[in-house]
Every structure is written in C-alpha cells, then in structure tokens.
C-alpha cells in the first residue's frame, strides 16, 4: 500500500430534498477508488 487519502464533503445550503449524485474520479493516476454514489437530503432541511 503506497498512499491512502480520505476526502470529506459536507454540502452547504442544499435547497432541493432527495437524492444528490456524487461522482469522484482519479485524474492522471492509476489506483483503486471507493466512494459513495451520492447523498440524501431529508425534507425540511
């Protein structure tokens, strides 16, 4: 195992409730990537 990174994303001010897709890609590098497919915004948030 060479390197490991953890990225954190906290959406701010998302007005639309429901499912929001996230796409994460490696650019110019080879490697394995594990990421969520998106996140859910609950009604009334």
Backbone torsions as a table, in degrees:
resi	resn	phi	psi	omega
1	UNK	NA	119.3	-178.8
2	UNK	-82.4	-67.0	-177.5
3	UNK	-137.5	153.3	175.5
4	UNK	-135.1	137.5	179.2
5	UNK	-130.6	147.9	174.7
6	UNK	-122.7	122.4	176.1
7	UNK	-104.9	141.3	-179.5
8	UNK	-123.6	135.8	-179.0
9	UNK	-130.5	122.4	177.1
10	UNK	-124.0	104.0	-178.7
11	UNK	-65.8	141.0	179.2
12	UNK	-118.8	134.5	173.2
13	UNK	67.1	30.7	177.6
14	UNK	-73.7	117.1	-174.5
15	UNK	-89.9	-26.0	-175.7
16	UNK	-93.1	124.6	177.8
17	UNK	-77.2	162.5	177.9
18	UNK	110.3	-161.3	-174.0
19	UNK	-85.9	133.7	177.6
20	UNK	-124.9	119.8	-176.2
21	UNK	-77.0	142.7	174.5
22	UNK	-122.3	136.6	176.1
23	UNK	-123.4	123.8	-179.7
24	UNK	-120.4	129.4	-178.1
25	UNK	-131.7	151.9	169.9
26	UNK	-90.2	129.1	-178.5
27	UNK	-112.3	118.7	177.2
28	UNK	74.0	12.9	-179.3
29	UNK	-136.0	156.5	171.8
30	UNK	-105.0	147.1	178.4
31	UNK	162.8	179.3	178.2
32	UNK	-99.0	143.8	-178.4
33	UNK	-133.4	131.1	173.9
34	UNK	-122.4	125.0	-178.5
35	UNK	-151.9	156.5	173.3
36	UNK	-68.0	158.9	177.4
37	UNK	-88.0	-14.5	179.9
38	UNK	168.8	-165.5	178.9
39	UNK	-145.9	160.1	-175.9
40	UNK	-110.6	132.5	173.0
41	UNK	-106.1	121.2	-178.0
42	UNK	-74.6	151.2	176.7
43	UNK	-59.6	143.5	177.1
44	UNK	82.4	11.1	-179.9
45	UNK	-91.5	NA	NA
